[in-house]
Amino acid sequence: MPSEPKKRRLSPSPSPSPKEPPVVHIPYEVRSSPHVNAAYDSALDQHGPVVVIPRHGRRDHVLDHRYIRQALVADPESFSFEKGAAELLNLGFVSAWGDNTAYIHDIHNLVAKNVQPRLGGIVEHLAPAIQGQLELIKTVDGTTIGGCDEEQKDFAECPDLFDQIQLAVAQAMVVLILGESHAASPIMAKHFSAVAVGMADLAGTHESTHAWARFPRLWAFWNALSAAFLIILPTILFGIAPALWKTRHEHLANGLAAQQRQRQGDFTPLFDVALAQHCGDKPSGLAFLHCLTLCVSIIWASVHQTVVAALWTLVRLVQEQDEYLPAIRREWESVVDAPGSGGGVRRLSAKKLGQLVLLDSFIREVMRTRGDTLGCVRQTTRPVQVGPYVIPAKAMCMMPISRAHQHPDNYGTTGGVFDGFQWQKLGRQATQIGPDFLTFGLGKWACPGRQLAVHEIKIVLYALLSRFDIRLSENTFLVPNTINTASVAPVATLLLRRI
Ligand code: HEM
């Protein structure tokens, strides 16, 4: 009997001469200009549904928005998230040597099974950490503003606000991942911030603005090397790991006790849960190392993007405050309890944050319109047919986010119009994903921490805008990295005054 032909993924019916997608060059100056999304749109309109756009020595295969579902939902076997993520971090050699699938599944399960189902307990612990960090804001002259009994002063410039928000979110992640005992000193939050910044560098966040025009691959190599050996490894080896190793028995005992209890809603730090899953009853060196690297990956996934999204929303809300802020303030006054007689921090809970539907809508609209060019990276595991073209195996594939977020196919004639409260009217939450809203990805690998991320953004905005009058200094708004708005925050000079 003749042997069955090997199955190929050139469905539905392989064309007689499979065509590779066309290569379209978009010059560096356009890629780093405000016209970048229009250039990608026009490349897809003219040559799609797949175009190869060389960038920094790589060949990005960009798929038209009509094929996003095929890549992210229908055929995850052909479009690998795991290999795409490794390649994005310049760690492609890891997945080439061995299979990184189990490791990525461990990260996914740790977050998916322990964050969303325990959101209530988590927010109870995280909210005070963020609010505490944003209680006093540093001003340009080295003083602080925000004290409870402070008299109203003039507006003061606060140039470190990004760093302070980053520290606040990092502090929250220290609580989530390691527990409150490690959050007592601010040093651990600083280590988390450093790792988040280093990992963002490693992922090539600044390749559109900092890379060498002549030797982009060499720049990528040098950039990865310096991020790994000057920032990430020293911070982990000399900052985070020693503190965890010293307390490993307490963490394991807590994780095992939580396993026994198995009560819904209980909050247990992720490191403790991971140790209990991977160590049995004694923390071995190897299992400890595995859990440590899982935590580092979660720091990468959780801190940087949340801070950037919070800053985008804050700046847009400050810009559009006359139209949107009064209603948002009324909403949180009706939801959040008044402070006790001694003043102090108002308590926020997951339930209350869930009731802030106008703020939720505004956050979604900012993320829809901020202009992310590419996202949801996948690597093909075999030749795949997309429309008339065949994408070869091991190709880096990316989705055109801004196109999907504004195209008339998805939004009719209003895709480019900013309408901050439309999602409240339509009943779509910021975490509700689809092929027309990809900020948190789509399909099997959609962000499992998105509910927490949106809650954190709400806490940051509440902590700042319920206590401060905030203005944007004239002509200071700038988008420094137009192709990469999901990873690089806008630059703006903010002026704050205690309400
Ligand atoms: C505004 C903040 C955030 C944004 C915009 C964001 C966005 C994303 C995106 C686009 C992906 C890839 C999805 C895909 O390719 O289909 C992803 C994956 C992931 N995110 Fe987030 N994320 C955020 C915050 C968080 C937080 C706070 C956590 C953890 C608590 C988290 C944990 C993860 C993990 C573990 C993955 C890997 C995929 C998986 O395990 O399924 N993210 N995120």
Boltz pocket constraint, residues with backbone or C-beta under 6 A from the ligand:
constraints:
  - pocket:
      binder: B
      contacts: [[A, 72], [A, 81], [A, 104], [A, 107], [A, 108], [A, 109], [A, 111], [A, 115], [A, 298], [A, 301], [A, 302], [A, 303], [A, 305], [A, 306], [A, 307], [A, 309], [A, 375], [A, 376], [A, 377], [A, 438], [A, 439], [A, 440], [A, 441], [A, 442], [A, 443], [A, 444], [A, 445], [A, 446], [A, 447], [A, 448], [A, 449], [A, 450], [A, 452], [A, 453], [A, 454]]
      max_distance: 6.0
